[in-house]
Amino acid sequence: MANKSKRIDIRVSEKELIQIDKQAAKAKMSRSEYLIAAALGKEITAFDGGKEIAFQLSKIGNNINQYKILVHQEKIKVVYFDKFIGEVQAVWQSLSSLISGTKPTSE
């Protein structure tokens, strides 16, 4: 972590402070982190639903790992990944929709 020994004092209205704090909370950042990122022109992407997508990806990975174990134990010979590919595509589409702010389309 960088040594942050310098301080910047700014004045904002109560309304601006509330808005800054809401945006920082939405981005899951502290006020300082949010203001520094914004001032340095860094892209700040905040969205809800990330936990659900991470859970879905974890489940897919777990299922693939279970198949890998069964293959190594020679309990199954062939694994068809069509189902997993479809699931990953659905998760990818959900993630893309969250980032872009659009509703996911169903194929």
DSSP file (Angstrom, degrees, kcal/mol; ACC not computed):
  #  RESIDUE AA STRUCTURE BP1 BP2  ACC     N-H-->O    O-->H-N    N-H-->O    O-->H-N    TCO  KAPPA ALPHA  PHI   PSI    X-CA   Y-CA   Z-CA
    1    1 A M              0   0    0      0, 0.0     2,-0.0     0, 0.0     3,-0.0   0.000 360.0 360.0 360.0 136.7    0.0    0.0    0.0
    2    2 A A        -     0   0    0      1,-0.1     2,-0.8     2,-0.0     0, 0.0  -0.332 360.0-103.9 -69.5 149.3    1.3    3.4   -0.9
    3    3 A N        -     0   0    0      1,-0.1     2,-1.0     2,-0.0     3,-0.2  -0.650  36.4-166.9 -74.3 111.4    2.3    5.8    1.8
    4    4 A K        +     0   0    0     -2,-0.8    -1,-0.1     1,-0.2    -2,-0.0  -0.739  33.3 140.1-105.2  85.4   -0.5    8.3    1.9
    5    5 A S        +     0   0    0     -2,-1.0     2,-0.3     2,-0.0    -1,-0.2   0.528  44.7  90.2-103.2  -8.4    0.8   11.1    4.0
    6    6 A K        -     0   0    0     -3,-0.2     2,-0.4     2,-0.0     0, 0.0  -0.653  59.6-156.1 -93.3 148.0   -0.6   14.0    2.0
    7    7 A R        -     0   0    0     -2,-0.3     2,-0.5     2,-0.0    -2,-0.0  -0.954   7.8-164.1-126.6 141.1   -4.1   15.5    2.7
    8    8 A I        -     0   0    0     -2,-0.4     2,-0.5     2,-0.0    -2,-0.0  -0.993   7.9-160.3-123.8 124.0   -6.5   17.4    0.5
    9    9 A D        +     0   0    0     -2,-0.5     2,-0.3     2,-0.0    -2,-0.0  -0.896  15.9 173.4-103.5 130.8   -9.3   19.4    2.1
   10   10 A I        -     0   0    0     -2,-0.5     2,-0.5     2,-0.0    -2,-0.0  -0.926  25.4-130.6-131.5 158.8  -12.3   20.3   -0.1
   11   11 A R        +     0   0    0     -2,-0.3     2,-0.3     0, 0.0    -2,-0.0  -0.935  29.4 169.0-112.6 133.8  -15.6   21.9    0.6
   12   12 A V        -     0   0    0     -2,-0.5     2,-0.1     3,-0.0    -2,-0.0  -0.927  35.0-104.9-135.2 160.1  -18.8   20.4   -0.6
   13   13 A S     >  -     0   0    0     -2,-0.3     4,-2.6     1,-0.1     5,-0.2  -0.375  36.1-107.7 -78.1 165.4  -22.5   21.1    0.1
   14   14 A E  H  > S+     0   0    0      1,-0.2     4,-2.3     2,-0.2     5,-0.2   0.901 122.5  51.7 -58.8 -41.2  -24.5   18.7    2.2
   15   15 A K  H  > S+     0   0    0      2,-0.2     4,-2.2     1,-0.2    -1,-0.2   0.911 110.3  47.8 -63.6 -43.5  -26.3   17.5   -0.9
   16   16 A E  H  > S+     0   0    0      2,-0.2     4,-2.9     1,-0.2    -2,-0.2   0.902 110.8  51.8 -64.6 -41.2  -23.0   16.9   -2.8
   17   17 A L  H  X S+     0   0    0     -4,-2.6     4,-2.7     2,-0.2    -2,-0.2   0.912 109.9  48.7 -62.5 -42.8  -21.6   15.0    0.2
   18   18 A I  H  X S+     0   0    0     -4,-2.3     4,-2.3     2,-0.2    -1,-0.2   0.917 112.9  48.1 -62.2 -43.5  -24.7   12.7    0.4
   19   19 A Q  H  X S+     0   0    0     -4,-2.2     4,-2.3     2,-0.2    -2,-0.2   0.911 112.2  48.6 -65.1 -42.7  -24.4   12.1   -3.3
   20   20 A I  H  X S+     0   0    0     -4,-2.9     4,-2.7     1,-0.2    -2,-0.2   0.933 112.4  48.9 -61.7 -46.3  -20.7   11.3   -3.1
   21   21 A D  H  X S+     0   0    0     -4,-2.7     4,-2.5     1,-0.2    -2,-0.2   0.878 110.6  50.8 -63.7 -37.7  -21.3    8.9   -0.2
   22   22 A K  H  X S+     0   0    0     -4,-2.3     4,-2.5     2,-0.2    -1,-0.2   0.926 112.3  46.4 -64.2 -44.1  -24.1    7.2   -2.0
   23   23 A Q  H  X S+     0   0    0     -4,-2.3     4,-1.9     2,-0.2    -2,-0.2   0.902 112.9  49.6 -65.7 -40.8  -22.0    6.6   -5.1
   24   24 A A  H  <>S+     0   0    0     -4,-2.7     5,-2.9     2,-0.2     4,-0.3   0.923 112.4  47.8 -63.8 -43.7  -19.0    5.4   -3.0
   25   25 A A  H ><5S+     0   0    0     -4,-2.5     3,-1.3     1,-0.2    -2,-0.2   0.906 109.6  53.0 -63.5 -41.4  -21.3    3.0   -1.1
   26   26 A K  H 3<5S+     0   0    0     -4,-2.5    -1,-0.2     1,-0.3    -2,-0.2   0.869 111.9  45.5 -61.3 -36.5  -22.8    1.7   -4.4
   27   27 A A  T 3<5S-     0   0    0     -4,-1.9    -1,-0.3    -5,-0.2    -2,-0.2   0.429 113.7-121.8 -84.9   0.5  -19.2    1.1   -5.6
   28   28 A K  T < 5S+     0   0    0     -3,-1.3     2,-0.3    -4,-0.3    -3,-0.2   0.920  71.8 125.2  56.7  46.5  -18.4   -0.6   -2.3
   29   29 A M      < -     0   0    0     -5,-2.9    -1,-0.2    -6,-0.1    -2,-0.1  -0.903  65.8-106.5-129.0 156.7  -15.6    1.9   -1.8
   30   30 A S     >  -     0   0    0     -2,-0.3     4,-2.7    -3,-0.1     5,-0.2  -0.363  40.1-105.5 -72.3 165.5  -14.7    4.3    1.0
   31   31 A R  H  > S+     0   0    0      1,-0.2     4,-2.7     2,-0.2     5,-0.2   0.931 122.8  47.9 -58.1 -45.5  -15.3    8.0    0.3
   32   32 A S  H  > S+     0   0    0      2,-0.2     4,-2.6     1,-0.2     5,-0.2   0.932 111.6  48.7 -62.3 -47.1  -11.5    8.6   -0.1
   33   33 A E  H  > S+     0   0    0      1,-0.2     4,-2.5     2,-0.2    -1,-0.2   0.920 113.5  48.1 -58.8 -43.8  -11.1    5.6   -2.4
   34   34 A Y  H  X S+     0   0    0     -4,-2.7     4,-2.6     1,-0.2     5,-0.2   0.939 113.0  46.0 -63.9 -47.8  -14.0    6.7   -4.5
   35   35 A L  H  X S+     0   0    0     -4,-2.7     4,-2.6    -5,-0.2    -1,-0.2   0.889 113.6  49.2 -65.3 -39.3  -12.9   10.3   -4.8
   36   36 A I  H  X S+     0   0    0     -4,-2.6     4,-2.1    -5,-0.2     6,-0.2   0.941 112.8  47.3 -64.5 -46.3   -9.3    9.3   -5.6
   37   37 A A  H  <>S+     0   0    0     -4,-2.5     5,-2.5    -5,-0.2    -2,-0.2   0.917 114.9  46.4 -61.1 -43.6  -10.5    6.9   -8.3
   38   38 A A  H ><5S+     0   0    0     -4,-2.6     3,-1.2     1,-0.2    -1,-0.2   0.915 112.6  49.4 -65.4 -43.0  -12.8    9.5   -9.8
   39   39 A A  H 3<5S+     0   0    0     -4,-2.6    -1,-0.2     1,-0.3    -2,-0.2   0.828 110.1  51.1 -67.2 -31.1  -10.2   12.2   -9.7
   40   40 A L  T 3<5S-     0   0    0     -4,-2.1    -1,-0.3    -5,-0.2    -2,-0.2   0.372 116.0-114.6 -88.7   5.6   -7.6   10.0  -11.4
   41   41 A G  T < 5 +     0   0    0     -3,-1.2     2,-0.2     1,-0.2    -3,-0.2   0.706  59.7 157.7  74.2  19.7  -10.1    9.1  -14.2
   42   42 A K      < -     0   0    0     -5,-2.5     2,-0.4    -6,-0.2    -1,-0.2  -0.531  48.5-107.8 -77.8 145.1  -10.3    5.5  -13.3
   43   43 A E        -     0   0    0     -2,-0.2     2,-0.6     1,-0.0    -1,-0.1  -0.580  30.8-159.9 -74.3 128.5  -13.4    3.6  -14.4
   44   44 A I        -     0   0    0     -2,-0.4     2,-0.5     2,-0.0    -1,-0.0  -0.942  10.2-176.8-113.2 113.1  -15.8    2.9  -11.5
   45   45 A T        +     0   0    0     -2,-0.6     2,-0.4   -18,-0.1    54,-0.1  -0.945   4.4 174.6-114.2 121.5  -18.2    0.1  -12.2
   46   46 A A        +     0   0    0     -2,-0.5     2,-0.3    53,-0.1   -19,-0.1  -0.987   8.0 153.0-127.5 135.3  -20.8   -0.8   -9.6
   47   47 A F        -     0   0    0     -2,-0.4     3,-0.4   -21,-0.2     2,-0.3  -0.991  35.9-122.7-155.6 155.7  -23.6   -3.3  -10.0
   48   48 A D  S    S+     0   0    0     -2,-0.3    -2,-0.0     1,-0.2   -22,-0.0  -0.697  85.8  52.5 -95.9 153.4  -25.8   -5.6   -7.9
   49   49 A G     >  +     0   0    0     -2,-0.3     4,-1.8     3,-0.0    -1,-0.2   0.383  64.6 120.1 105.5  -2.8  -26.0   -9.3   -8.6
   50   50 A G  H  > S+     0   0    0     -3,-0.4     4,-2.6     1,-0.2     5,-0.2   0.864  72.8  55.4 -63.4 -36.4  -22.3  -10.1   -8.5
   51   51 A K  H  > S+     0   0    0      1,-0.2     4,-2.3     2,-0.2    -1,-0.2   0.906 107.3  49.7 -64.2 -40.7  -22.6  -12.5   -5.6
   52   52 A E  H  > S+     0   0    0      2,-0.2     4,-2.4     1,-0.2    -1,-0.2   0.906 111.8  48.0 -64.6 -41.7  -25.2  -14.5   -7.5
   53   53 A I  H  X S+     0   0    0     -4,-1.8     4,-2.6     2,-0.2    -2,-0.2   0.916 111.2  50.4 -65.8 -42.5  -23.0  -14.7  -10.6
   54   54 A A  H  X S+     0   0    0     -4,-2.6     4,-2.2     1,-0.2    -2,-0.2   0.896 110.6  50.6 -61.5 -39.5  -20.0  -15.7   -8.5
   55   55 A F  H  X S+     0   0    0     -4,-2.3     4,-2.3     2,-0.2    -2,-0.2   0.919 110.0  49.4 -63.6 -44.2  -22.1  -18.5   -6.9
   56   56 A Q  H  X S+     0   0    0     -4,-2.4     4,-2.2     1,-0.2    -2,-0.2   0.923 111.7  48.3 -61.9 -44.3  -23.2  -19.7  -10.3
   57   57 A L  H  X S+     0   0    0     -4,-2.6     4,-2.6     1,-0.2    -1,-0.2   0.883 109.9  52.9 -63.7 -37.5  -19.7  -19.8  -11.6
   58   58 A S  H  X S+     0   0    0     -4,-2.2     4,-2.5     2,-0.2    -1,-0.2   0.906 108.6  49.8 -63.4 -42.0  -18.6  -21.6   -8.4
   59   59 A K  H  X S+     0   0    0     -4,-2.3     4,-2.4     2,-0.2    -2,-0.2   0.916 111.2  48.7 -63.5 -42.9  -21.3  -24.3   -9.0
   60   60 A I  H  X S+     0   0    0     -4,-2.2     4,-2.4     1,-0.2    -2,-0.2   0.937 112.4  48.3 -62.4 -46.8  -20.2  -24.8  -12.6
   61   61 A G  H  X S+     0   0    0     -4,-2.6     4,-2.4     1,-0.2    -1,-0.2   0.891 110.4  51.7 -60.8 -40.0  -16.6  -25.1  -11.6
   62   62 A N  H  X S+     0   0    0     -4,-2.5     4,-2.2     2,-0.2    -1,-0.2   0.915 109.6  49.4 -62.8 -43.6  -17.5  -27.6   -8.8
   63   63 A N  H  X S+     0   0    0     -4,-2.4     4,-2.1     2,-0.2    -2,-0.2   0.908 111.0  49.3 -63.2 -42.2  -19.4  -29.7  -11.3
   64   64 A I  H  X S+     0   0    0     -4,-2.4     4,-2.3     1,-0.2    -1,-0.2   0.914 110.1  51.6 -63.2 -41.8  -16.5  -29.8  -13.8
   65   65 A N  H  X S+     0   0    0     -4,-2.4     4,-2.2     1,-0.2    -1,-0.2   0.884 107.3  52.7 -62.5 -38.7  -14.1  -30.7  -11.0
   66   66 A Q  H  X S+     0   0    0     -4,-2.2     4,-2.1     1,-0.2    -1,-0.2   0.906 109.8  48.3 -63.7 -41.3  -16.4  -33.6  -10.0
   67   67 A Y  H  X S+     0   0    0     -4,-2.1     4,-2.4     2,-0.2    -2,-0.2   0.903 108.6  54.6 -64.0 -40.0  -16.4  -34.9  -13.6
   68   68 A K  H  X S+     0   0    0     -4,-2.3     4,-2.4     1,-0.2    -2,-0.2   0.915 108.3  48.8 -59.5 -43.5  -12.6  -34.6  -13.6
   69   69 A I  H  X S+     0   0    0     -4,-2.2     4,-1.9     1,-0.2    -1,-0.2   0.921 110.8  50.0 -62.3 -44.6  -12.3  -36.7  -10.5
   70   70 A L  H  <>S+     0   0    0     -4,-2.1     5,-2.6     1,-0.2     6,-1.0   0.867 110.5  50.3 -63.8 -36.4  -14.6  -39.4  -12.0
   71   71 A V  H ><5S+     0   0    0     -4,-2.4     3,-1.5     3,-0.2    -1,-0.2   0.930 110.1  49.4 -66.7 -45.0  -12.6  -39.4  -15.2
   72   72 A H  H 3<5S+     0   0    0     -4,-2.4    -2,-0.2     1,-0.3    -1,-0.2   0.829 110.7  50.4 -63.7 -31.3   -9.3  -39.9  -13.3
   73   73 A Q  T 3<5S-     0   0    0     -4,-1.9    -1,-0.3    -5,-0.2    -2,-0.2   0.464 112.2-125.9 -82.9  -1.0  -10.9  -42.7  -11.4
   74   74 A E  T < 5S+     0   0    0     -3,-1.5    -3,-0.2     2,-0.2    -2,-0.1   0.771  74.5 127.3  59.7  29.2  -12.0  -44.2  -14.7
   75   75 A K  S   <S+     0   0    0     -5,-2.6     2,-0.3     1,-0.2    -4,-0.2   0.719  77.8  27.2 -83.8 -24.0  -15.6  -44.3  -13.6
   76   76 A I        -     0   0    0     -6,-1.0    -2,-0.2    -9,-0.1    -1,-0.2  -0.980  62.2-165.9-133.6 150.8  -16.6  -42.4  -16.7
   77   77 A K  S    S+     0   0    0     -2,-0.3     2,-0.4     1,-0.3    -1,-0.1   0.760  72.8  35.6-104.1 -33.6  -14.9  -42.4  -20.0
   78   78 A V        -     0   0    0      2,-0.0     2,-0.5     0, 0.0    -1,-0.3  -0.978  57.3-166.5-131.2 136.2  -16.5  -39.4  -21.9
   79   79 A V        -     0   0    0     -2,-0.4     2,-0.7    -3,-0.1    -3,-0.0  -0.987  11.8-150.9-120.7 126.9  -17.8  -36.0  -20.6
   80   80 A Y        -     0   0    0     -2,-0.5     3,-0.5     1,-0.1     4,-0.3  -0.869   7.1-168.8 -97.7 118.5  -19.9  -33.9  -22.8
   81   81 A F     >  +     0   0    0     -2,-0.7     4,-2.7     1,-0.2     5,-0.2   0.293  58.3 104.8 -92.4  10.0  -19.4  -30.3  -22.0
   82   82 A D  H  > S+     0   0    0      1,-0.2     4,-2.2     2,-0.2    -1,-0.2   0.909  82.4  49.9 -56.3 -43.1  -22.3  -28.9  -24.0
   83   83 A K  H  > S+     0   0    0     -3,-0.5     4,-2.1     1,-0.2    -1,-0.2   0.924 112.4  46.6 -62.4 -44.8  -24.3  -28.3  -20.8
   84   84 A F  H  > S+     0   0    0     -4,-0.3     4,-2.8     1,-0.2     5,-0.2   0.890 109.8  53.3 -66.6 -39.3  -21.4  -26.5  -19.1
   85   85 A I  H  X S+     0   0    0     -4,-2.7     4,-2.4     1,-0.2    -1,-0.2   0.922 110.0  48.4 -61.6 -43.5  -20.7  -24.3  -22.1
   86   86 A G  H  X S+     0   0    0     -4,-2.2     4,-2.0    -5,-0.2    -1,-0.2   0.897 112.2  48.8 -62.4 -41.0  -24.4  -23.3  -22.2
   87   87 A E  H  X S+     0   0    0     -4,-2.1     4,-2.3     2,-0.2    -2,-0.2   0.912 111.7  48.2 -66.2 -42.5  -24.3  -22.5  -18.4
   88   88 A V  H  X S+     0   0    0     -4,-2.8     4,-2.8     1,-0.2    -2,-0.2   0.899 110.7  51.8 -65.3 -39.6  -21.1  -20.5  -18.8
   89   89 A Q  H  X S+     0   0    0     -4,-2.4     4,-2.4    -5,-0.2    -1,-0.2   0.899 109.7  49.8 -62.7 -39.9  -22.6  -18.6  -21.7
   90   90 A A  H  X S+     0   0    0     -4,-2.0     4,-2.2     2,-0.2    -2,-0.2   0.912 112.5  46.5 -65.0 -42.5  -25.7  -17.8  -19.6
   91   91 A V  H  X S+     0   0    0     -4,-2.3     4,-2.7     2,-0.2    -2,-0.2   0.919 112.0  51.3 -65.5 -43.0  -23.6  -16.5  -16.8
   92   92 A W  H  X S+     0   0    0     -4,-2.8     4,-2.8     1,-0.2    -2,-0.2   0.910 109.8  49.7 -59.7 -42.7  -21.4  -14.5  -19.2
   93   93 A Q  H  X S+     0   0    0     -4,-2.4     4,-2.3     2,-0.2    -1,-0.2   0.899 110.8  49.8 -64.8 -40.1  -24.5  -12.9  -20.6
   94   94 A S  H  X S+     0   0    0     -4,-2.2     4,-2.3     2,-0.2    -2,-0.2   0.926 112.3  47.5 -62.8 -44.2  -25.8  -12.1  -17.2
   95   95 A L  H  X S+     0   0    0     -4,-2.7     4,-2.4     2,-0.2    -2,-0.2   0.921 111.9  49.5 -63.3 -44.6  -22.5  -10.5  -16.2
   96   96 A S  H  X S+     0   0    0     -4,-2.8     4,-2.4     1,-0.2     6,-0.2   0.891 111.1  50.7 -61.5 -39.6  -22.4   -8.5  -19.5
   97   97 A S  H  X>S+     0   0    0     -4,-2.3     4,-1.7     2,-0.2     5,-1.3   0.902 109.3  50.2 -66.4 -41.0  -25.9   -7.3  -18.9
   98   98 A L  H  <5S+     0   0    0     -4,-2.3    -2,-0.2     2,-0.2    -1,-0.2   0.925 113.1  46.2 -61.7 -44.1  -25.1   -6.2  -15.3
   99   99 A I  H  <5S+     0   0    0     -4,-2.4    -2,-0.2     1,-0.2    -1,-0.2   0.907 118.6  40.5 -67.0 -41.1  -22.1   -4.2  -16.5
  100  100 A S  H  <5S-     0   0    0     -4,-2.4    -1,-0.2    -5,-0.2    -2,-0.2   0.643 107.5-123.9 -83.6 -13.4  -23.9   -2.6  -19.4
  101  101 A G  T  <5 +     0   0    0     -4,-1.7     2,-0.2     1,-0.3    -3,-0.2   0.672  68.8 123.9  80.2  16.7  -27.1   -2.0  -17.4
  102  102 A T      < -     0   0    0     -5,-1.3    -1,-0.3    -6,-0.2    -2,-0.1  -0.656  67.6-100.8-104.9 165.3  -29.3   -3.9  -19.9
  103  103 A K        -     0   0    0     -2,-0.2     2,-0.1    -3,-0.1    -1,-0.0  -0.639  43.2-106.3 -82.6 141.8  -31.7   -6.8  -19.3
  104  104 A P        -     0   0    0      0, 0.0     2,-0.3     0, 0.0    -1,-0.1  -0.380  31.5-135.2 -66.3 144.9  -30.3  -10.2  -20.3
  105  105 A T        -     0   0    0    -12,-0.1     2,-0.4    -2,-0.1    -8,-0.1  -0.751  12.6-129.4 -98.3 149.4  -31.9  -11.7  -23.4
  106  106 A S              0   0    0     -2,-0.3   -16,-0.0     1,-0.1     0, 0.0  -0.825 360.0 360.0-100.1 137.8  -33.0  -15.3  -23.5
  107  107 A E              0   0    0     -2,-0.4    -1,-0.1     0, 0.0    -2,-0.0   0.414 360.0 360.0-100.5 360.0  -31.8  -17.4  -26.4
